[in-house]
Amino acid sequence: MLRTVLRIGCIYTIMQFNNSLSAQEQKYIVKIVDENSKKPIAGATISVNKKPINRSNLEGIFSFNWKNNPHVTLTHINYCDTSITLQQDFQVIFLTPKTTSLSEVVVRRNNINDVDIRNLAGSVVTVDITKLSERSELDMGRLFEGQVPGLTISYSGELGTKPQIRLRGNSSLLYKGNANAPLFVMDGVVISTETFLTLSPNDFQTIKVLKDAPATALYGIKAANGVIELTSKKGFSGKPLVSFYMKQGITLRGERSVLMMGTDEKLRFEEKMERSDLPGYLYSERYIRKLYEGASDLHEKIRMGQRILDSLRSFETDWFKELIKMNHFQSHVINIRGGNNHSNYFYSANYSSQGGRIPGNSIEQLTARANFDYPLSDILNLSFNNSIGIATSKTENGMNNDPTALAFSLNPYETKQSESLTSYPGRSYQDLIKQYRKRNTSKRLNSTLIGHWDILKGISLSGVIGIDYSLAELYQRIYSTAYSQREAPINAMGYLNESDSKDLGFTSNFRLNYQRQFAKHDLYWGINTDYYQANVNTIGAAGFGIPDELESLSGINQGLTKSYAPTISGIKSQNKQLGFGAALGYSYDNTYDFYASLKRDGSSLLPNNARWNDAWSAGIGWNPSSYSFLNKQDIISHLKVKASVGYTASMVGITAKDIRTTFNNSSHSFYGQNRLLELMALPNRNLRPQQTYSTNLSIDVGLDKRVNLLLTWYNNMTKQAIVNTPVASSNGFKTYAQNIGELQNSGLETTISGDLLRFGVFSWNSSISLSYNRNLVKKLYGTDRLFLTDESFIPEYEVGKPLGVMYGLISNGIHPLKGIPEYLQPDGNVIDLKAPLRASYFQHLGYAIAPYHGFFNNYISFKNWSLNINFNYGFGGINRYSNSYVRESRDAHFNAIKGQLDNMWFDVGDENKIYPAKNLPTILYDLLKNYANTTTIYKSDYIKLNYVQLSYNWFPNEKTIKYVKSARFSVQADNISTYRRQKDIGGLNVVHQPVVTLSLYLKF
């Protein structure tokens, strides 16, 4: 992986004179870096006195010998030409892309703002923000898919749903939900996951992913799962630069998650099911002969039945196409940058919208930003960053209503005009749609004040004070005309639920830094203090009996009782954290690096005797690239080895109710005339934060000045892991939060990147990554298996097993005489299903969490053309067949999965069948539905073509087009296709909509 300029600026020190040269000559080393992405620029040509003398390598570095202060010209096809006079023997030069020209060259010297000292020994990955901003996605999280080794993003297919974000797997036993999500920090201020997801990538200069202890230790207990840092764009001193970005496109249906029966197969299937309320059997010759045996008009009835079946066969409704629709996508962005010697500014505004796969599902976003920089003097600078955003998602999916499921339940012989549906008896198609409405609105405000003061030479003071405020509004509505309201009393028809959740986060961080370069030594130390406070205030109310013309809670019927009684809910909480930290960095002769940090944090959630917890890290780096034996060969162009250890406490799994006595004011519990306060959870005063010990080792190798190999191994051990364990019901609660065990989380990340081809104006750059993650339960205090309920046969956690183990029965197939499934004991004997089940019958079948993930990115450029292609993939896990659409007699009125008719047991002697008999005993039906077995699992491997973009960059002549500096025209597609071994993946929640767009990017 290409390393950022931030680390190089700290590592390189004053270089030696080359003894082989004359006393008047000096060796110069220059690093060329992209102004926007901060990534090295390979292939730039360096000329002295108009004579080319060298080209920059993959690291963006070139060196040459020359007399003092040579005047050089730097040229690259994708960047503005730059001419400068070198003033130092090592210098970093920032080039401006032609598509983002700022009308002037930006040349900066090394200073603490350009150096990320954590990268000396830590894992700090800088994301290519330029590529992210070109994607056709409204969700910031989706943009990270296939971009960072070890970072996985899991979404459902519906717009507006919150993802699961994992960085290097799971460090907690609470592996479901968002307990293992990383910390998000924008301009030094902690922000919520909801705020992060609604940000516009066009507003940011850099995004860093911090993975290990040296990188995250100074964030303390907040950063046990890693950190994603975002730095917004700034203005510059010069004429205003205006950019406009427009995208217009469509969202496609996406893949079918399962193939369903056509009309002919469904009617024959109904006949086999022998249900007289289904037309396939009701009008069959077999049923008519049985019902009207001996009737004089028997043959006429048979012919009539056949005519009805023939008329039904004339319908072949593809409900997937009828219900799942293409929709629109649009995005408009405008940025203005500029300033003068006294102040710089950056303004941006973005409006985006995307329609979902069904009517009523959509998402809209509006964001705006205003950043100001005030260089008050040569040593004092203030920045004031502000952003707002509104995101609204709408859906008709919820409260037992899922319109997308109709694509798999409605029969192919039914139509939208059918007055009474077989699949939903007594209901029409209109009774199934527009039954429910849900709207989520997120409003946010972020404001940050940043200061930097160079007190003395090498000593600086930096500070950040900021807030992150968000308001989440929920609206849920069922109108009185909905089918679900027909059984309700007249005065209780109609339902409305509204809630507001206010989240205010305050962050302050101050650090005193010292940096000194002398001879071959580069020294850095810093101390910091930070304070974080989170306030959450949620209130909601719901009720029935509201007229359709009213949209206010004041319209609900407050006189209703029992199940229709109005409800009120709310929660108010506060969490404060105070921390003190220090860091030390040292580099010698561009070869040996050392980094250490220490952080001590206190949390208001913890009891007084356990309030303060530590985080520390130490790491070393070795860069032998300057050794003579490496300089004399051309195979290894650079080599960097880093190793680190660290420790941090974690607040994952800890809430106020788990430690302190916390009551809930219930609206329905009374003792006489007094309302009861209910204890929310059984508190555990001895609960302690989790403790994670980490070890990391990485090797970064450049080969032949073309290819870069980055190999990283990590091992994290979490002790005092927290789980809500079952307790005796006599306590009044079912679970109790406690420190229960230890979890090992280790892995290996490999990335190979570089130029596959480069000649003339053509280049093909690729990056391929494969990450392996393995977790293992090392210890459970007091037991070796943990069951979350008394009735469970399957342990949720087991010593020596990873998280997400899938247990199930060993199938012996379908009995050819009885048509029921058979299962084997571990000794090979058939299980007696009439006897109680035993835990020993359930065997380990595989892992639900895939251990392997990776991506394959390609960037091809030729003259002004460029092509981007991105794949990501995962393998090594298993999943259960959904079997959601495998029908038996009790649900045969719904459409069924294609092929079930031929693969189901119907008659004595049917062999090698996949599906059992149509009328299973309840115990067997529940066993098949609730537990996996060896015939109902499949490998969850996938390869996803995530993103393709073809672009043309145009740089008009200023004499012909005065105001347009550059333009880019692109056609692109996102979420294009996913290949899986298994096609029956259930509903559409795992299917992402492809988005195809045309875009125009203009610079003025």
Backbone hydrogen bonds, N-H to C=O, Kabsch-Sander energy under -0.5 kcal/mol:
donor,donor_aa,acceptor,acceptor_aa,energy
5,V,38,K,-1.6
7,R,4,T,-0.6
8,I,4,T,-1.2
9,G,5,V,-2.7
10,C,6,L,-0.8
11,I,7,R,-2.1
12,Y,8,I,-2.4
14,I,519,A,-0.7
19,N,17,F,-0.7
21,L,18,N,-1.9
25,E,22,S,-1.5
26,Q,66,W,-2.8
28,Y,26,Q,-0.5
28,Y,64,F,-3.2
29,I,89,D,-2.8
30,V,62,F,-2.5
31,K,91,Q,-2.3
32,I,60,G,-3.1
33,V,93,I,-2.6
34,D,39,K,-2.9
35,E,95,L,-2.8
38,K,34,D,-1.8
41,I,32,I,-2.2
42,A,40,P,-0.6
43,G,56,S,-2.3
45,T,75,T,-2.8
46,I,54,N,-2.7
47,S,73,T,-2.4
48,V,51,K,-2.3
49,N,71,H,-0.8
51,K,48,V,-1.4
53,I,46,I,-3.1
54,N,46,I,-1.2
56,S,44,A,-2.1
57,N,61,I,-2.1
60,G,57,N,-2.4
62,F,30,V,-1.9
64,F,28,Y,-1.8
66,W,26,Q,-2.5
68,N,24,Q,-0.6
72,V,70,P,-0.6
72,V,84,I,-2.6
73,T,47,S,-2.5
74,L,82,T,-3.5
75,T,45,T,-2.2
76,H,79,Y,-0.6
79,Y,76,H,-1.5
80,C,96,T,-2.5
82,T,74,L,-2.3
84,I,72,V,-2.1
86,L,70,P,-2.4
86,L,84,I,-0.6
91,Q,29,I,-1.8
93,I,31,K,-2.9
94,F,106,V,-0.8
95,L,33,V,-2.8
95,L,93,I,-0.6
98,K,78,N,-2.3
100,T,97,P,-1.6
101,S,98,K,-0.8
106,V,94,F,-0.6
107,V,105,V,-0.6
108,R,92,V,-0.6
114,D,111,N,-1.8
115,V,111,N,-0.6
117,I,115,V,-0.8
119,N,116,D,-1.9
120,L,117,I,-1.7
121,A,118,R,-1.1
122,G,118,R,-2.4
124,V,122,G,-0.9
125,V,123,S,-0.5
125,V,209,V,-2.6
126,T,124,V,-0.5
127,V,125,V,-0.6
127,V,207,I,-3.1
129,I,127,V,-1.5
132,L,128,D,-1.5
133,S,129,I,-2.3
134,E,130,T,-0.5
134,E,131,K,-0.8
135,R,132,L,-1.6
137,E,135,R,-1.0
140,M,138,L,-0.6
140,M,197,L,-1.8
143,L,139,D,-1.0
144,F,140,M,-0.5
144,F,141,G,-1.4
145,E,142,R,-1.4
147,Q,144,F,-1.5
148,V,144,F,-0.6
151,L,148,V,-1.9
152,T,150,G,-0.6
152,T,166,R,-2.5
154,S,164,Q,-2.5
157,G,989,N,-3.1
161,T,158,E,-1.3
164,Q,154,S,-2.4
165,I,163,P,-0.6
166,R,152,T,-2.6
166,R,164,Q,-0.5
167,L,180,N,-0.5
168,R,150,G,-3.1
168,R,166,R,-0.5
169,G,150,G,-0.5
175,Y,173,L,-2.0
179,A,176,K,-0.6
181,A,178,N,-1.5
183,L,226,G,-2.8
184,F,191,I,-0.6
185,V,228,I,-2.5
186,M,189,V,-2.9
187,D,185,V,-0.5
187,D,230,L,-3.2
189,V,186,M,-2.0
191,I,184,F,-2.6
196,F,192,S,-2.2
197,L,193,T,-2.3
198,T,194,E,-0.9
198,T,195,T,-0.8
199,L,196,F,-1.4
203,D,200,S,-1.9
204,F,201,P,-1.5
205,Q,231,T,-2.7
206,T,231,T,-1.5
207,I,127,V,-0.6
208,K,229,E,-2.5
209,V,125,V,-3.0
210,L,208,K,-0.5
210,L,227,V,-3.2
211,K,123,S,-2.1
211,K,209,V,-0.5
216,T,212,D,-1.9
217,A,213,A,-2.5
219,Y,216,T,-2.2
220,G,217,A,-1.7
222,K,219,Y,-1.2
223,A,220,G,-1.8
224,A,221,I,-0.6
226,G,223,A,-1.7
227,V,210,L,-2.1
228,I,183,L,-2.9
229,E,208,K,-2.7
229,E,227,V,-0.5
230,L,185,V,-2.9
231,T,206,T,-2.7
233,K,203,D,-2.5
236,F,338,G,-0.7
238,G,236,F,-0.9
238,G,339,G,-1.5
241,L,337,R,-3.5
242,V,240,P,-0.5
243,S,335,N,-2.5
244,F,1002,L,-2.5
245,Y,333,V,-2.9
246,M,1000,L,-2.6
247,K,331,S,-2.8
248,Q,998,L,-2.4
249,G,329,F,-2.7
250,I,996,V,-2.3
251,T,327,N,-2.2
252,L,994,P,-3.0
261,M,896,A,-2.5
266,K,262,G,-2.3
267,L,263,T,-2.5
268,R,264,D,-2.1
269,F,265,E,-2.3
270,E,266,K,-2.3
271,E,267,L,-1.9
272,K,268,R,-1.8
273,M,269,F,-1.5
274,E,270,E,-1.1
274,E,271,E,-0.6
275,R,270,E,-0.9
276,S,274,E,-0.6
278,L,275,R,-1.8
281,Y,278,L,-1.3
282,L,278,L,-2.9
283,Y,279,P,-2.0
284,S,281,Y,-1.2
288,I,284,S,-2.2
289,R,285,E,-2.6
290,K,286,R,-1.6
291,L,287,Y,-2.7
292,Y,288,I,-3.0
295,A,292,Y,-2.4
298,L,295,A,-1.3
301,K,297,D,-2.3
302,I,298,L,-2.2
303,R,299,H,-2.5
304,M,300,E,-2.5
305,G,301,K,-2.5
306,Q,302,I,-2.3
307,R,303,R,-2.2
308,I,304,M,-2.1
309,L,305,G,-2.3
310,D,306,Q,-2.5
311,S,307,R,-2.2
312,L,308,I,-2.1
313,R,309,L,-2.2
314,S,310,D,-0.7
314,S,311,S,-0.5
315,F,312,L,-1.8
317,T,412,P,-3.2
319,W,317,T,-1.1
321,K,318,D,-0.5
322,E,318,D,-2.0
323,L,319,W,-2.3
324,I,320,F,-2.2
325,K,323,L,-0.7
325,K,357,R,-2.8
327,N,251,T,-2.1
329,F,249,G,-2.0
330,Q,353,S,-2.3
331,S,247,K,-2.2
332,H,351,Y,-2.7
333,V,245,Y,-2.9
334,I,349,A,-2.3
335,N,243,S,-2.6
336,I,347,Y,-2.5
337,R,241,L,-2.5
338,G,345,Y,-1.9
339,G,238,G,-1.3
340,N,343,S,-3.0
344,N,373,D,-2.4
345,Y,338,G,-2.7
346,F,371,N,-2.1
347,Y,336,I,-2.8
348,S,369,R,-2.2
349,A,334,I,-1.9
350,N,367,T,-2.8
351,Y,332,H,-2.4
352,S,365,Q,-2.5
353,S,330,Q,-2.4
354,Q,363,I,-2.5
355,G,328,H,-2.5
356,G,361,N,-3.7
361,N,358,I,-2.0
362,S,360,G,-0.6
362,S,394,K,-1.5
363,I,354,Q,-2.2
364,E,392,T,-2.5
365,Q,352,S,-3.0
366,L,390,I,-2.4
367,T,350,N,-2.6
368,A,388,I,-2.2
369,R,348,S,-2.4
370,A,386,N,-2.6
371,N,346,F,-2.9
372,F,384,F,-1.9
373,D,344,N,-2.4
374,Y,382,L,-3.7
376,L,374,Y,-1.6
376,L,380,L,-0.7
377,S,380,L,-1.8
381,N,452,H,-2.5
382,L,374,Y,-2.1
383,S,450,I,-3.1
384,F,372,F,-2.8
385,N,448,T,-2.6
386,N,370,A,-1.5
387,S,446,N,-2.6
388,I,368,A,-2.4
389,G,444,R,-1.7
390,I,366,L,-2.5
391,A,442,S,-2.5
392,T,364,E,-2.6
393,S,440,N,-2.7
394,K,362,S,-2.7
395,T,438,K,-2.2
398,G,396,E,-0.6
398,G,401,N,-3.3
401,N,398,G,-0.7
405,A,402,D,-1.2
406,L,402,D,-0.6
406,L,403,P,-1.0
407,A,404,T,-1.3
408,F,405,A,-1.8
409,S,405,A,-0.6
409,S,406,L,-0.6
410,L,406,L,-2.2
414,E,411,N,-1.7
418,S,415,T,-1.3
421,L,424,Y,-0.6
421,L,427,R,-2.6
427,R,424,Y,-2.1
429,Y,418,S,-0.9
431,D,428,S,-0.9
432,L,429,Y,-1.8
433,I,429,Y,-0.7
437,R,477,R,-2.2
438,K,395,T,-2.3
439,R,475,Y,-2.6
440,N,393,S,-2.7
441,T,439,R,-0.5
441,T,473,E,-2.6
442,S,391,A,-3.2
443,K,441,T,-0.5
443,K,471,L,-2.5
444,R,389,G,-2.6
445,L,469,Y,-2.7
446,N,387,S,-2.9
447,S,467,I,-1.7
448,T,385,N,-3.0
449,L,465,I,-3.1
450,I,383,S,-3.0
450,I,448,T,-0.5
451,G,463,G,-2.5
452,H,381,N,-2.6
453,W,461,L,-2.7
454,D,379,I,-3.1
455,I,453,W,-1.3
455,I,459,I,-0.8
456,L,459,I,-1.3
459,I,456,L,-2.0
460,S,513,N,-2.5
461,L,453,W,-2.7
462,S,511,R,-2.8
463,G,451,G,-2.2
464,V,509,N,-2.6
465,I,449,L,-2.2
466,G,507,T,-2.7
467,I,447,S,-2.2
468,D,505,G,-2.6
469,Y,445,L,-3.0
470,S,503,D,-2.3
471,L,443,K,-3.0
472,A,501,S,-2.6
473,E,441,T,-3.3
473,E,471,L,-0.6
474,L,499,S,-2.6
475,Y,439,R,-2.1
476,Q,497,N,-2.5
477,R,437,R,-2.6
478,I,495,Y,-2.3
482,A,479,Y,-1.9
485,Q,482,A,-1.6
486,R,483,Y,-1.7
488,A,485,Q,-0.9
492,A,489,P,-2.1
493,M,490,I,-1.0
495,Y,478,I,-2.9
496,L,543,G,-2.1
497,N,476,Q,-2.4
498,E,541,A,-2.5
499,S,474,L,-1.7
500,D,539,I,-2.9
501,S,472,A,-2.2
502,K,500,D,-0.5
502,K,537,N,-3.0
503,D,470,S,-2.7
504,L,535,N,-2.7
505,G,468,D,-2.6
505,G,503,D,-0.6
506,F,533,Q,-2.8
507,T,466,G,-2.8
508,S,531,Y,-2.3
509,N,464,V,-2.6
510,F,529,T,-2.7
511,R,462,S,-2.8
512,L,527,I,-2.9
513,N,460,S,-3.0
513,N,511,R,-0.5
514,Y,525,W,-2.8
515,Q,458,G,-2.8
516,R,523,L,-2.6
518,F,521,H,-2.3
521,H,518,F,-3.0
522,D,587,S,-2.4
523,L,516,R,-2.9
524,Y,585,G,-3.1
525,W,514,Y,-2.2
526,G,583,A,-2.5
527,I,512,L,-2.1
528,N,581,G,-2.8
529,T,510,F,-2.4
530,D,579,G,-2.1
531,Y,508,S,-2.5
532,Y,577,Q,-3.1
533,Q,506,F,-2.3
534,A,575,N,-2.9
535,N,504,L,-2.6
536,V,573,S,-2.4
537,N,502,K,-2.5
538,T,571,I,-3.3
539,I,500,D,-2.4
540,G,569,S,-2.9
541,A,498,E,-2.6
542,A,567,T,-2.2
543,G,496,L,-2.1
544,F,564,Y,-0.7
545,G,492,A,-0.9
545,G,494,G,-1.5
550,L,547,P,-1.5
555,G,552,S,-2.2
556,I,553,L,-1.5
557,N,544,F,-2.7
558,Q,556,I,-1.0
560,L,557,N,-1.1
564,Y,561,T,-1.8
565,A,562,K,-1.7
567,T,542,A,-2.5
569,S,540,G,-2.8
571,I,538,T,-2.3
573,S,536,V,-2.6
575,N,534,A,-2.4
577,Q,532,Y,-3.1
578,L,602,G,-2.0
579,G,530,D,-3.0
580,F,600,R,-2.1
581,G,528,N,-3.1
582,A,598,L,-2.4
583,A,526,G,-2.8
584,L,596,A,-2.8
585,G,524,Y,-3.6
586,Y,594,F,-2.6
587,S,522,D,-2.5
588,Y,592,Y,-2.8
589,D,520,K,-3.5
589,D,587,S,-0.5
591,T,588,Y,-2.4
592,Y,588,Y,-2.0
593,D,621,G,-2.9
594,F,586,Y,-2.6
595,Y,619,G,-2.6
596,A,584,L,-2.2
597,S,617,S,-2.5
598,L,582,A,-2.5
599,K,615,A,-3.2
600,R,580,F,-2.6
601,D,613,N,-3.1
602,G,578,L,-2.7
603,S,611,R,-1.5
604,S,576,K,-2.6
606,L,603,S,-0.9
610,A,607,P,-2.0
611,R,608,N,-0.9
613,N,601,D,-3.2
615,A,599,K,-2.6
616,W,647,Y,-2.2
617,S,597,S,-2.3
618,A,645,V,-2.4
619,G,595,Y,-3.1
620,I,643,A,-2.7
621,G,593,D,-2.2
622,W,641,V,-2.9
623,N,591,T,-3.4
625,S,639,L,-0.6
626,S,623,N,-0.6
627,Y,624,P,-2.0
630,L,627,Y,-0.8
631,N,627,Y,-1.9
632,K,628,S,-1.2
633,Q,630,L,-1.2
637,S,635,I,-0.7
637,S,702,G,-2.2
638,H,702,G,-1.1
640,K,700,D,-2.5
641,V,622,W,-2.7
642,K,698,S,-2.7
643,A,620,I,-2.3
644,S,696,N,-2.5
645,V,618,A,-2.6
646,G,694,S,-2.1
647,Y,616,W,-2.8
648,T,692,T,-2.1
649,A,614,D,-1.0
650,S,690,Q,-2.2
651,M,221,I,-0.9
654,I,651,M,-2.0
655,T,653,G,-0.5
658,D,655,T,-1.2
659,I,655,T,-0.7
659,I,656,A,-1.1
660,R,656,A,-3.0
662,T,660,R,-0.6
664,N,678,E,-3.5
666,S,664,N,-1.3
666,S,676,L,-0.8
670,F,668,H,-0.6
671,Y,674,N,-3.6
672,G,670,F,-0.5
674,N,671,Y,-1.9
676,L,669,S,-2.7
678,E,664,N,-3.0
678,E,676,L,-0.6
680,M,662,T,-2.9
681,A,662,T,-0.5
684,N,658,D,-2.7
687,L,684,N,-1.6
690,Q,650,S,-1.7
691,Q,719,K,-2.6
692,T,648,T,-3.0
693,Y,691,Q,-0.5
693,Y,717,M,-2.9
694,S,646,G,-2.8
695,T,715,N,-1.9
696,N,644,S,-2.7
697,L,713,W,-2.6
698,S,642,K,-2.9
699,I,711,L,-2.6
700,D,640,K,-3.4
701,V,699,I,-0.5
701,V,709,L,-3.2
702,G,638,H,-2.8
703,L,707,V,-3.5
704,D,635,I,-3.7
706,R,703,L,-2.4
707,V,703,L,-2.5
708,N,753,S,-4.0
709,L,701,V,-3.5
710,L,751,T,-2.8
711,L,699,I,-2.6
712,T,749,E,-2.8
713,W,697,L,-3.3
714,Y,747,G,-2.2
715,N,695,T,-2.3
716,N,745,N,-3.1
717,M,693,Y,-3.3
718,T,716,N,-0.6
718,T,743,L,-3.4
719,K,691,Q,-3.6
719,K,717,M,-0.6
721,A,741,G,-2.8
723,V,738,Q,-2.0
725,T,723,V,-1.1
725,T,736,Y,-2.2
727,V,734,K,-2.1
731,N,728,A,-2.1
732,G,729,S,-2.0
736,Y,725,T,-2.0
738,Q,723,V,-1.9
740,I,721,A,-3.4
740,I,738,Q,-0.6
741,G,721,A,-0.9
742,E,779,K,-2.7
743,L,718,T,-2.6
744,Q,776,L,-3.2
745,N,716,N,-3.4
746,S,774,R,-3.0
747,G,714,Y,-2.2
748,L,772,Y,-2.1
749,E,712,T,-3.1
750,T,770,L,-2.2
751,T,710,L,-2.4
752,I,768,I,-2.7
753,S,708,N,-2.7
754,G,766,S,-2.1
755,D,706,R,-1.7
756,L,754,G,-0.6
756,L,764,W,-2.9
757,L,764,W,-1.3
759,F,762,F,-2.3
762,F,759,F,-2.3
763,S,861,S,-2.4
764,W,757,L,-2.9
765,N,859,Y,-3.2
766,S,754,G,-2.6
767,S,857,N,-2.5
768,I,752,I,-2.8
769,S,855,F,-2.9
770,L,750,T,-2.3
771,S,853,H,-3.8
772,Y,748,L,-3.2
773,N,851,P,-2.4
774,R,746,S,-3.3
776,L,744,Q,-2.6
777,V,801,K,-2.5
778,K,742,E,-1.8
778,K,776,L,-0.8
779,K,742,E,-1.6
780,L,783,T,-0.6
781,Y,740,I,-3.2
783,T,780,L,-1.7
786,L,797,Y,-2.7
792,S,789,T,-1.0
796,E,786,L,-2.3
797,Y,786,L,-1.5
799,V,784,D,-2.4
800,G,777,V,-3.3
801,K,798,E,-2.1
805,V,802,P,-0.7
806,M,846,G,-3.0
807,Y,805,V,-0.6
808,G,843,Q,-2.3
809,L,932,A,-1.9
810,I,824,L,-0.7
811,S,809,L,-0.7
812,N,822,E,-3.2
815,H,813,G,-0.5
815,H,820,I,-2.7
819,G,815,H,-2.8
822,E,813,G,-2.4
824,L,810,I,-2.9
825,Q,829,N,-3.7
828,G,825,Q,-2.3
831,I,823,Y,-3.3
833,L,831,I,-1.0
835,A,832,D,-1.3
841,Y,838,R,-1.5
842,F,839,A,-1.3
843,Q,808,G,-3.5
843,Q,841,Y,-0.5
845,L,806,M,-3.0
845,L,843,Q,-0.5
846,G,806,M,-1.1
848,A,804,G,-3.4
850,A,848,A,-0.7
852,Y,875,F,-1.8
853,H,771,S,-2.2
854,G,873,Y,-2.1
855,F,769,S,-1.1
856,F,871,F,-2.3
857,N,767,S,-3.3
858,N,869,I,-2.5
859,Y,765,N,-3.2
860,I,867,L,-2.8
861,S,763,S,-2.8
862,F,865,W,-2.3
863,K,761,V,-1.5
865,W,862,F,-2.8
866,S,951,S,-2.2
867,L,860,I,-2.9
868,N,949,Q,-2.9
869,I,858,N,-2.2
870,N,947,Y,-2.8
871,F,856,F,-2.1
872,N,944,K,-2.0
873,Y,854,G,-2.2
874,G,942,Y,-1.8
875,F,852,Y,-1.8
878,I,847,Y,-2.6
879,N,938,Y,-2.3
881,Y,936,T,-2.9
882,S,984,D,-0.9
886,V,883,N,-1.1
887,R,885,Y,-0.7
889,S,918,K,-2.6
891,D,888,E,-1.3
892,A,889,S,-1.1
894,F,891,D,-1.5
895,N,409,S,-1.9
897,I,885,Y,-2.2
898,K,259,L,-2.5
900,Q,897,I,-1.8
903,N,899,G,-1.1
904,M,900,Q,-0.5
904,M,901,L,-0.6
905,W,915,Y,-2.1
909,G,816,P,-2.9
910,D,816,P,-0.5
910,D,907,D,-2.1
914,I,903,N,-1.7
915,Y,903,N,-2.6
917,A,819,G,-3.1
925,Y,921,P,-2.7
926,D,922,T,-2.8
927,L,923,I,-1.8
928,L,924,L,-2.3
929,K,925,Y,-2.1
930,N,926,D,-2.5
931,Y,927,L,-1.5
932,A,807,Y,-0.6
934,T,809,L,-1.6
936,T,933,N,-1.9
938,Y,879,N,-2.4
940,S,877,G,-2.0
942,Y,874,G,-2.4
943,I,979,Y,-1.8
944,K,872,N,-3.2
945,L,943,I,-0.5
945,L,977,S,-2.8
946,N,870,N,-1.7
946,N,944,K,-1.2
947,Y,870,N,-1.6
948,V,973,A,-2.1
949,Q,868,N,-2.4
950,L,971,V,-2.6
951,S,866,S,-2.9
952,Y,969,F,-2.4
953,N,864,N,-3.0
954,W,967,A,-3.3
960,T,957,N,-1.0
961,I,957,N,-2.8
962,K,960,T,-0.5
965,K,963,Y,-0.7
965,K,1003,K,-2.6
966,S,1003,K,-1.2
967,A,954,W,-2.2
968,R,1001,Y,-2.4
969,F,952,Y,-2.4
970,S,999,S,-2.3
971,V,950,L,-2.1
972,Q,997,T,-2.5
973,A,948,V,-2.5
974,D,995,V,-2.6
975,N,946,N,-2.3
976,I,945,L,-1.2
977,S,945,L,-1.2
979,Y,943,I,-3.1
980,R,978,T,-0.5
981,R,941,D,-0.8
985,I,257,S,-2.3
985,I,983,K,-1.9
990,V,987,G,-0.6
991,V,988,L,-1.4
992,H,990,V,-0.6
995,V,974,D,-2.0
996,V,250,I,-2.7
997,T,972,Q,-2.7
998,L,248,Q,-2.9
999,S,970,S,-2.7
1000,L,246,M,-2.5
1001,Y,968,R,-2.5
1002,L,244,F,-3.1
1003,K,966,S,-2.5
1004,F,242,V,-3.9
